[in-house]
Amino acid sequence: MNETATRKVRRHPASRTADALARKNAAAALQRALDRRDNGGATGH
C-alpha cells in the first residue's frame, strides 16, 4: 500500500479561515458585551 492511499489530503478554501476569524472576533465582541452588562447590579459600580 502506498503512502498517498493511507493519508487524507485536506484542502480548505481561503474563505474558511476568514470565516473562522470572523466567528472568533464575533465571539470576543459578544463576550465583552456580556461582561459589561454583568458589571452592574446591587454590588456593581
Rosetta blueprint (number, residue, H / E / L):
1 M L
2 N L
3 E H
4 T H
5 A H
6 T H
7 R L
8 K L
9 V L
10 R L
11 R L
12 H L
13 P L
14 A H
15 S H
16 R H
17 T H
18 A H
19 D H
20 A H
21 L H
22 A H
23 R H
24 K H
25 N H
26 A H
27 A H
28 A H
29 A H
30 L H
31 Q H
32 R H
33 A H
34 L H
35 D H
36 R H
37 R H
38 D H
39 N L
40 G L
41 G L
42 A L
43 T L
44 G L
45 H L
